C-alpha cells in the first residue's frame, strides 16, 4: 500500500479504496470559481443552441466512438478511483455508450417542433417548441462515477444546454476523463465544465444554474429540492431505495438466485436500484437460501486491472464501517448470517464479504433503511399477496423485481408494486432499457431519466398559438354574443363538436 500523498488545502487527494494507493488530485473550486464556470457556460450556450440538433448529434456520435477507442484508459481511471472490478467498470462504459447511441438516434425526434389543433379548428392553430433551459447543473455521486457524471449530461447537451457538473469529491477523475473525451470530440470546453469540492460547492452551483439534477441520498436530495424551489428552478432527484425482489412459487430457482446475486452484489451493492430484500414463497424458501449461499460463496473478491474478479471494494473504509454497523445491529437483535457478515481486511481496507441474512425484522436498522452495501435479507412469505404487501411497506419506491414462470402472473404482480420500475425475471435491467423512463416514487425521488422524458426535462415547452384575423380573431367570438338567443345558438354549436370525429 502506497503512503497517502500530501496535498494543499486547495486540493482534494484521490486514493484507490481497494489498495490505499494515491491516484491524483483535483482543485477545490471557490464560490467565485463556480460563478465564473457558470458564466462561461452561459456565454457559450447560445451559439451551441443555434448550430442545431443535427450538428450536436454528430459531435455526440464522435464521442460514442471515442469511448471504445479509449476503452482501456477509461476503465483504468474508473477502477483506480472506485475500487470496482474491471467488468463493473466496463459496464459503466457500455451504459454511457448506450445512452449516447440512444439519444443520437431518437433525440432529434423528441426535440422536434410539435403541431397541435388550436382552440377552434379552422380558425386557430398551435405549435410547441422545446427550448433549452440554458445552463444545466448536475451534482453526482461516487458509486458510478463515469455514468453519472456524463450520461445525463448527454441529452442535456443534445437539447442545446451547457452543463456544469459537481462530481463526487471521492471519484472526480472519471468526470475529468468524460470531459476530456467530449472536448476531444469537438465540444467547446466551456459547454461542459467541472467544479470540484464538497457540499458547499454544490450549494453554490444550485444558486447559479437554470436546472439542477441530483443523484444521491434522500437527506441531501431534500436539501437540493428545497434550494431549487427557493429559486423556482426545475430539478430532478434520484434518491435512495430499499428495493424488493419477489420470488413466486414455481419460479425458475437457479435463475432467480443468479438474479439475486447480480442484483444485490453488483458493484458491491453500491447501486441505487440494487436488491436489498427478497420475499420468497415458502415452498421455495429453504432451497433458495441454500443455493444462494452456495453461489455467493463461489464469488471471487479482489481488485486488479484484469478481468478475474466478481466483486471489488467498497468506496471507503468509512462506508465499510457504516455497512458493518447496520449488520452488527441486525445480528445483535437476532438476525441469522447465512454467509458473509464480515470485513475482509486481508484483501483490502474496504472489502466486505457479500452477505445473506435471514430472520430480519423491523426492529433492525437494515430492515427498512438503505444499507448500500453487499447485504441482502431473505424472508419467507405465504403467498403473493403477502409478498406484495411487504414489498410496498416502505418509504422508498425506486426499483423492484418479480420472478415467476408465468408471464401473466408476473405482469399482474408487477402492476401492484409501488415503484418507479419493476423488472420481471430481471433485477438491474431498467438502467439498460433506455427507451423507457426510469426514476422513483415516494421518497425515492422526482423526475425521470431515459426515454422521451429524459431529454425533454432539459427543455422548456414554448407554446405559440395563432388565430385568423378576420372579425377580430378568436377572442372576438364572445363579443358577438349580445343576446340570450345568440348564446343558446353558440352553446348548441359547441355541444355538437363532441359528435364530430376528430374534434374536441
Buried (B, 14 or more C-beta within 10 A) or exposed (E): EEEEBEBEEEBBBBBBBBBBBBBBBBBBBBBEBBBBBBEBBBEBBEEBBEEEBEEBBBBBBBBBEBBEEBBEEBBBBBBBBBBBBBBBBBBBBBBBBBBBBBBBEBBBEBBEEEEEEBEBEEBBBBBBBBBBBBBBBBBBBBBBBBBBBBBBBBBBBBBBBBBBBBBBBBBBBBBBBBBBBBBEBEBBEBBBBBBBBEEEBBBBBBBBBBBBBBBBBBEBBEBBBEBBEEEEBBBBBBBBBBBBBBBBBBBBBEEBBBBBBBBBBBBBBBBBBBBBBBBBBEEBBEEBBEBBBEBBEEBEBBBEEEEEBBBBBBBBBEBBBBBBEBBBBBBEBEBBBBBBBEBBEEBBBBBBBBBBBBBBEEEBBBBBBBBBBBBBBBBBBEEBEBBBEBBBEBEBBBBBBBBBEEEEBBEEBBEBBBBBBBBBBBBBBBBBBBEEBBBBBBBBBBBBBBBBBBBBBBBBEEEEEEBBEEEEEBEEBEEEBEEEEEEEEBEEEEEEEEEEEEEE
